[in-house]
Amino acid sequence: MATLKIAIAQINCTVGDVAGNAQRILAAAQSAHAQGAELLLTPELALCGYPPEDLLLRPDFYRACASELTALATAANLLAPGLALLVGHPEAHDKARYNAASLLRGGRIETTYRKRRLPTYEVFDEARYFKAGTEPGVFEIKGVRCGVNICADVWEPEPAQLARAAGAAVLLVLNASPYHMNKQATRHATLKKRVHETGLAAIYANMVGGQDELVFDGASFALDAAGRLTHQLPAFAEQLVIVEIQDGHVLPGELVPARSIEATVYEALVLGVRDYLGKNGFPGVLIGLSGGIDSALTLAIAVDALGAEQVRAVMMPSPWTAQMSLDDSREMVRRLGVQYDEIPIAAAMEQFAVLLAPTFAPLGEKPAWDTTDENLQARIRGMLLMAISNRTGRLVLTTGNKSEMAVGYATLYGDMAGGFAVIKDVFKTFVYRLANYRNSLTQETCRTAPNVSWPPGGRTPHSGVFGGGVIPANIIERAPSAELKPGQTDQDSLPPYAVLDAIIEAYMERDLSPKEIIAGGLPEADVRRVVTLLKRSEYKRRQAPPGIRVSRRAFGKDWRYPITSRYPDEWN
């Protein structure tokens, strides 16, 4: 019986590192060849990384990719003879630009398929750069006719149907599909539709790794011609897996079990931090602790991503900081073993009051305490963190969550000051779920979590392994507070977080009008307040650092609202 072995290369590519990505593909090719594979399937635009954004407007970028693709074909033929490679890359051809996949075989570029469906929704903007292809891509290897689709192609019926009409027996899909919650179930359902419509078995290779605000989760898979899942690769890890096709049938392989939503979000955040730091060359991170849940979760993620030796925490208590906050922060850094500093800011607050007194005097008698005093504390802390960052080279991680970013419950040039916003797309209610999830892990589950890199020479995780219970219970159980004035809690200024998050999710992620949100049962007064704050805070969000996207719609690439707008919304 004839057997075709196709290797899925679920690899972590870096945008712009064309030579480095080619070496990663070549290492995968050598491993696949050693395991007897006849074809290596790579992710979408694997040669240049995804998304290259406006690098795709540069002619020299295409020249570099074309040169490296030719060199890769030659090198693969020497080091993995007899192995064909299907490589994703950008292509400049006949005065047009394409998102392409080329078959490398026998030391040459044998054929090229050009993506037909160019997405312009969510975080995608491919029509800005590429022209759509028009022809199906089908080639034969070891007697099996293989059709090619690229990512968004399979989200509509026609490209797969055209491959089938051109004689394909199996569909190969190259993907750079970014993670968001519940994305994998949608991928499975979509590809099963294509399988049922065409009768083609399908092999889906997805990129893995962090790229700015996006995280690619991998989680590649294969379906047989009946739509049954035959292979499921782990998420958030580089992998090379062989899929065998025998007499036209996909043989069953390993199925990695599905994981909880908390586990996948947490792993996405860890990978996002690790790659943002690693790919940009920062020597470590700096986190301002408050004794609250957000900075505690951010610290845990940073240590899991980078190791304790690359993380430094700073506590900057004011006169309003509770002793509990100091005790809990000290306990958490003790458990994690990170470098820790305490810098009281009372003297700085007093000095700023002296400096500002002559300017404020003509304005009349100053209130006993107001927003100016609250924000000044946050800005003093921001200045101190940035000073340490400048001296040490460490990147400041901000700790604000999606709920706060939505309604502007954050201080410009204060707690928003930093280089990367780890939980920027995590609602406050989900922050608690993630904290409890992290505390539920044992040392063994941490050790076996899929955070290792492949192939040899890839990035390796940190050496430290930390068990559960890293976040003290007090931090999770106490009422959240910014502690910028005596006795303050978040609910002094905001609706309960369950209500707040429901309103934001409805308005921002599902585009429901206030009228529809109220009709859904949420309090009208809270809806009016939250929607007003959300719209008013757009100017703040534009000045916030980038952060990791884990929802269908984050405050980033897929949120493009005007700062200046008089649209009144639908209320009645």
N, C-alpha and C positions, 0 to 999 in steps of 0.2 A: 504494500500500500504506500502511495506517495505521500510524504509529509513535508509541509512547508513550515519552517520555523521563522516567526517574525518577532523581533526583539523590540519591546517598548522602552525607549530611553526617556524616562521621566527625570529631566535634568534641570538644574538651577542655572539659568543663563543671566548674564549681566548686560544691560543695555549699553551698546557702544563698544564692548570688549570683544570685537569681532575675532581677533586672534585667539583670545582666551576661550571663547565659546567654541571655536573650531577645535581646539585641543580637547575640550570637554566631550564634544561629539566624537572625536577620534578615539578617545579613551573608551567611550561606550561601544564604539565599533569593534575595537580590539577584544573587549569583554564578550560582546555578542558573538564574534567570530569564534572565540575559544569555546563557546557553548553550542556551536553548531548552527547558528542562525544563518539564514540566507538573506534576510532583509532587516535593516534597522529603521525604525520609525521614530522621528524626532518631533518635538513640539513646533507650533507655529512660530515663524520668525526666530527659530532657535539660533541661527547664525549671528543675529544682531541683537537679540533680546527684545522683550516686549513690555511696554509700548515705546518705540523710539521717538515718538512725537515729532517735533520739527527737525530732528536729524534727518527725517525722511524728505525734507525739502532741499537737502544739500547733495549736489551731484557727486562730490567726492565721497560721500557716504556709500553711495551705490557702487562706485568704483572699488572702494575698499572691500565691500561685501563680495563683489564679483571676483576679485582677485583671490580672496580667501576661499571662496567656494571651489574655484579651479584647483587651488593648492590642496584643498581637503580631498577632492576626488582622486588626485594623484597619490596622496599619502595613504588614504584608506585602501587603495588598490595594492599598495606595497605591504601595509601592515595587517590588513584583513582581506587577503585575496579571495575573490569569489563572493564577497558580501556586497549587496547593494544597499545604498543609503537613500532614504527619502528625507530631504533636509528642507526645513522652512527658512526662507530668506526673502529680503526685498529685492526686486528686480527692476532695472530700467531697461526698457525695450521699445524700440521704434517710437521714441519721443513720448512714451507713456511710462508710468510707474505702477508696479503691481506688487501685491502680497502673494508670494509664490511659494511653490514647493517643487524642488527638482530631484529627479532620480539620478544618483551618481552610481555608475556601474562601469567596471572595466577601465577605471582611470579617467572617465570623461563624464560630462553632463549629458545624459541620454535624452531626457525629455523634461518639460516643465509644465506644471499646472498652475493656473492663475485663479485666485479666489474670486468667486462670483458674487457673493453677498458681502457688502461692506457696511458694517453696523455704524450707526450714528446715534445710538441711544446709550443710556447709562454712562459709563466712563469711556465709551468708544467714540472715535471721530475719524474713522478710516476713510470716509469719502473725501476728507480734506486732503488726503495724501495719494490715494490709489485710484486707479481705473479698474473697473470690474472686468474680470475675465469672461470669456464667452464660450469656451470649449470645454467639454468633459476631459478629465485626465484618467486614462486607463493604461496600464502596462501589464506585461505578463512576467511572472517569475515562477520557475519550477512548475510550469503548466497551469498555474492559477492566475486568473485575470483579476487584477487589483484596481479598484477605482479610488480616486483621491478626492477628498473634500477638506476644506480648511475652516475649522471653527464655526463661524456663523452660517456657513453653507448648510450645515445639517439642521439649522433651526427652521428651515423651510423645506418643502418636499422636493422642489425641482432639481437641485444639484445632484442629489442622490439618485433620483429617477433617471437623470441623464447618464450617470455613470452606469446604471443597470442597463440602460438601452444600448450603451456602447460595449456591452459584454462583460461587465464586472461581475465577479462572484463574491467578492468581499470588499468592504468599504473601509479605507484607511483614513482616519480623521486626525489631522494635526491641530492642536489647540493651544491657545494662550488664554484660558478662561479663568478670570480672577475669582477668588473666593468671596462669597457672602453667605450668610446663614441660610441653610436649607438648599444651597445651590446644587448639591450632588443629586438630590432626588429629582430635581428638574432636568438635569442632564440625562439621567437614566431614562426618565419618561420620554424625553424628546427623541433620544436615539432609538428607543424601542419603537416609536412611531415610524421612523425611517426604515427600520428593519422590517416591520410588518407591511409597510407600503411596497417595499422593493424585494423582500425575500433575501436580502444580502446580510451576511454576518458583518459585524462592525468591530473595529479596533480603534479605541479612542485614547490618544496619547496627549497628556496635558502637561504643561510646564509647571515647575514648582519653584518657590522662592519669593522674596520680597523685592518690590521695585517701587520706591517712593511710597505713595499711600496704598498701593495695591499689594495684595498677597496672592500668589498663585499656589493652589493647594495640591496640584498633582491629582491624586485620586483617579488615575487612569484606569480604564476597564475595557473589557471585551464582551460582546454579546454574540451568541450563535444565531443561526438563521431563523430560529423560532423566537428570538428575543429574550432568551434566557441568559442571565449573567453568568459568564464562565470564569472571568478573572476580575478581581478587584484589588488594585494596588493601594498601599497605605497613603494617607494624606500627609502633606508637609514634610516629606522625605524624598531624597533622590533614590531612584530604584531602577534596576534593569530586570525586566521580566520577559521570559520567552512564552509566546503564544503559539501553540502548534495547531496547524490546520491539516487534517488527514482526510483525503478523498473529499475535499470540499466542506468538511465539518470541523468546527472549532472544538478541540478537545478540552474538557474541564481542567481548570487550574486552581490556584489558591484564591480564596475569597477572604479578604480582610474584613472583619466584622465592622458594621457601622458604629460610630461613637456618638456620645451625647452632644447636644448643641453646645453645652458649656465646654466640653473638651475640645471641640473643633475651634471655637472662638478663641479659647485660651492659647491653643497651639498656633493659631494664625497670628495672634499678637506677639507671641514669643519669636516666631520666625520673622515677622515684620521688623521687630527691634534688632534681631541678630543681623539680618541682611542690610538694614539701613546703616548700622554702625560698621559692619564689615566691608560692605561694598563702597562706602564713602571714606573709609580709613580713619575713623575716629578712634582714639585710644581707650575710650571708656565713657561712662555717663555720670551725670550729676543729678540728684533728685532732691528737691526740697520737701522734707517731711512735715506733716502738720499734726500727726496723731489721728488723722481721719482715714476713711476707707479708701478714698481715691489714691492718695499717695502711697498707702500701704500696698494696694494691688499693683500699682505701677512699679514699686520697688521689687515685689515678688516676680513680676514678669521680667524685669531687667536682669535680676540675678539668674533666673532660669535660662534666659537667653544668652547671657554673656559670662556668667560666673562672678562670684563675689569680688574677685580681685579687680574687676573692671567697673565696679559700681561704688560710688561714694554718695552718702546721704548727709544732708545738712538740716538740722533742726534750728529754727530761728524764732524762739519764743518772744512774744510781746507780753505786756502786763496782763493781757486777757487770756493768755494760753493756760488752760487747765493743767494741773499737776498730772492728771490722768493722761493727757496727751503726751507729756514728756515721758512718763513711765512707760506707756505703750510703745512709743517710738524707740526708746532705749531697749526695750525687750525684743522688739522685732529685729533691730539691727544686730542684737546679740545672737538671736537664733540664726540669722543668715550670715553673720560674720563679715559684714561690709564695713569699710572705713566710715567713720561717723564723726561729725563735728556739731557742736552747739554754739550758736552765735546769738546771744540775746540782742534784741533790737530796741530796747527801751531808750537807751541813750541817743540812738539815731533819731527816734521819734521826737524826743525832746529838742534835739538840735534843729530838726526841720521846723518845728513849731516856732523856735526863736527866729530862724531865717525868714519865715513867711509872715511873722507878726506885722512888720511894717507895711507889707503889701495888703494884708487882710484888714488892717485897722480902718481905712476909709470905707470899708464895706459895712461897717456897723458891728455891733456886738456879736461875737462868734458864738454859735450854738455850743452847748457843752460837748456834744459829740455828733458828728455828721458823716456823710459819705466821704468827704475829703479825708478825714482821719482814718476811715476804714481803708480807703484805697492807698493811702500813703504807706500803711504797713505792708501791703502787698507789693508796692513798688520798691520799698527798701529791700524786701526779701529778693525781689527780682534783680536788683542791682548787685546784691551780694553774690547771688548765684552766678550771674554773668561775669563778675570779677573773678571768681574761682575758675569759671570756665575758661576765661581768657588766659589765666596763668597756667592752668593744667592741660588745656586742650580738650578737656572732656566736654561732651555735648550735654546741654541741659535738657532733660525730659520733662515736659509739662504734664500736669496730672489732672487737667479738667476733663469731665465726661461730656457726653452728648447732650444730656439734659441741661447742663450749665451753658454749653456753647450755644444751644438753641435760644435761650432767653437772656443771654448776656450776663449771667451770674458769674462773672469773671472780670478781672481787672486788666485793662490794657497796660502793657509795660510792667505788669506785676506778676500775677500767677500765670498770665498768658505768655510771659517772656521765656523763650527757649527755642530749641531747634527741632524737636519732634514731639508730637502729641500722641502718646501711646493709646489712651482710651478715649480719644476724641469722638469715636463713633460707637461708644458703649453707653447705653442709657443707665441712669443711676440705679434703677431697679435691677438691671442685669449685672452691674458692678458687684452687688451683694451675691448674686448667684455665682459669679466667677470667684469671688473670695471664698465662698463655702466650697466650691469645687476644688480650688487649690489646696484648701486645708484638708480635703478628704483624701488627697493622694498620699500613698505610702512611699517610703524611700524606694521600694522595688518598682512601683509603677512609674515613678520619676525616671528610674534608671532605664526602663524599657520603653519609654515614650519614643515615638518615631521622630527623633530630632537629629539622627546621624546623617552624615553626608556621604554620598557616593557619586562618582567613582573615586578610586585612589587619587589623592592630590586635591580633592575637594575640601571645602571648609569643614572643619570639625567642630563639634560642640564643646562647650566649656568642660572642665574636668570635675567641677563640683556637682554633687548630686544631693538634693535636699528633699527630705520627706515632707509629710503633711504638717499642718498646724503651724505654718510659718507666720500667719497673721493672728495676733492675739485676739482672743474672743471679745475683749472690751471694745476693740476697734469696730468689730462687726455689729455689736449689740447696742452701742450708744447712739443717741440721736445725732444726726450729722449737723456739723456747725463749722462755719468759717472762722469762728473765734476772733472776730474783728471788733467786737464790743462786748461788754459784760452780758452774760447769760444768753447770747445769741444762738439761735438754731436756724437751719435753712428754711424751715416752714414758717418763720416770721415773715419771709419775703416771697415765698413760693407756695403753690398748692402742694398737697401731699404728692410725693414722687410718683405713686401709682397713677394718679390723675394727670399730673404733668406729663409723664411719659406717654400716656395714652393719647393726649391731645397732640403732642409733637409728632408722634408716629402717624396719626391720622392726617394731619395737615401737611407734614413735610415729606413723609415717605409714600403716602397713598394719594396725595393731592385732593383730599376731601375739603369742601368748603366749610366754614364755620357753621353754616346752617345744617349741613349734613352731620357734622360732629355732634352738635347739640341734639339733633334728632336721634343720634345713636345712644344717647343717655348720659352724656357728660355735662357737668354743670355749666350753664350759660355764662355765669360771671367768671368762672375759671377759664373758659374758652376765650372770652373776650380779652382777658388779661394776658393769657399766654400768647395768643396770636399777635397781639399788639407788641409784646416784648420780642417775639421772634422776628418780626419785620423790622423793628427798630434796631436790632442788634446786628444787622447784616454788615455794617461798617466795621464792627469788631471782628467778626469772623474772617473778613478779608485780610486782617492783619495777624491772624493766628497761624502758628506753624502747621505744616502738614501733619496728618495723622493717619493711622491705619484704618482702612475701610473694611468693615465686617458686616454691614447691612446692605440691603438693596439700594439704599440711597444715603450717602454720607454728605457732610458739609465739605465738599471737595470738588472733584472733577464732574460729578453728576448733580451738583446743586449750583445753578447759575441764575441767581435772582439779582435784580438791580438793587443797588443801595438806595438810589433815589426813585421812589415809586409812589404814586397816589392811588393805586388800585385799591378800591374800598372793600373787596371781598364780598361774597354772597352771605348775607346774614338772614334774610327773610324770604 
